C-alpha cells in the first residue's frame, strides 16, 4: 500500500475571482514507503501546491488524498493525524522560529502532539543530532544563529515530530554551496537512518540527482513524468522543452556520447568520474 | 478572514471614475459624505441612494466586490439601527408595551442611519477601488501641501502612507505563510477558549514582528542606496492635471446638493421635533 496517494486532486487559487487559476489539475499519484522523491519543475508549475495537500494545509477543490490509506479529509481527527504523520517544512523555514531558545522551538511540534517531557526531550536531542546542531546551540536564542543554522533548527522542528513522511520545500534555497551540501547530506543520512519516506521539492536538477531515488516532474499543473532518476533524466529533450536544465555533467556526457565515446549517462560528478575510470579507458 | 480586508484594494478598469483626477475624487467623496447628512426626508435620501448606485454602475466594479466591502460593517449597522429603534423618542407611538416603546422617529432614524452608513462605505470604497494607492497618496500629499507653511512634513507623511499601503498585501501573505508553517507543526488555532486562542497567536505574531522589522531595515537601506532624502525639491514622474471631466464631475455633485436642498425644502423633514 502506498504511503501517500492522490486521486484526481485539483486545486484552484483565487476561486470565484477573475484571477482564478488551476494550480494543480486532476493529479493521480502514489508514493511508496521509503522512497526519496525529488519533485522538480520550474516556478509556478505547482510543486509547492502539490506537497501542501499531503498534510492538509491546503484543501483540494476536488479529489481525495490518502495518507497510510486513510482519507485525510474524512474526519477532523484524520486531518490532525495527517499533520503529524506528514511533516512539512516550508520554503525559508527560518522565518517560523519564534521561541526564546532553540530547544523550545524544536519542541513546539512534539508539544502540540501532547507528548510527555521525557519523550519530548529525547526527540529534540535526536532531531538536533540529525541536522547537526551542537548541544550548546540549543540554549541560544534562535535569532542569534547564523542563516544556515537557523534553517537547520527549523528543519529539526519538523523532524522532532518523527513523521512517517518528511517533505522539504526548497530546503537549500538561498544557501551557499557548503550549506547546501550539508543539508543534502543531512537529508540523505536522515532517510538512511530512519527509513522514512522523504519528498524533496527543488528546482535544482543537480540536487535531486545527488540524493533522490525517484523523480517527479511537474509542468503546468500536471505531472509530466514520474520514475527513477535514470528514466527521467534520459528524456533530456523533453526536460529542456519544459524549461528544465539537466545537470552540467550530463550535458558533457551527452556531447561525448554523440562524438562516439559511448560512456553511458551520468547525473552526478561522482558517477561521471566512476564511469570515465571504468569505461573511459577502453573507449579511448 | 484576512481576505476580507478591502482597504487599499484596487480594481483595474478604464471607466470615467478611474480616469478622474485623484485629488478631485477625494474632494468629491468628502463633499458627498457631508451631503448624505443633509438629507432630511426619504426623497432626498432616495436621491443619494440612486446616485450611489449610479456611481457603482459607472465604475464597472462588480456588485459582488462592492458587497464585500459592506460585509464587515453589517454588525455596526444592525447594532446602531437597533439602538435607534428602541431609544429615539418622538413622533407617533407604534409599540407601547411595558418597557418597550417604539416610535416613528425611532424607526425613521434607524432607517436613515443604516442607509447613510452603507452609502458612505460604498462611496469611499469606490474611491479606493478606482484609484491606485500611489495615486491616492500623491493626491493626499497635494491636498495637504498648504500645511507646509506650518512646518508639517507633508511629503514624508505621504511617503509613510504609501509604504504602509504598499505593505498590506505583503504582510497578509506573510501571515498566511507563517500560519501554515505553524499549522504544519501542529499548532491548533481554531479550537480552545479565549485565553488559549490568544496564546496560540504567539507563534505567529513573534515571527511576523521579526520579519517586519527586518523588512523595514532592508527597505530603509534600499531607499538610502537610491539617495532618497525626502523633503522639498522632489518632483513627480506623473504630474497631476485637472481635465474637463474633473470639473464636470464637480458640477454633477453640486447639482446633486442643489437637488437635496430643493427636496428637503419641498417635502419637509420626516422627523418630528
Interface residues (C-beta under 8 A of the other chain):
Chain A: X52 X55 X57 X80 X83 X84 X87 X88 X89 X90 X93 X95 X96 X97 X98 X108 X109 X112 X113 X143 X157 X158 X161
Chain B: X177 X178 X180 X181 X182 X183 X184 X185 X186 X187 X188 X202 X203 X204 X206 X207 X210 X211
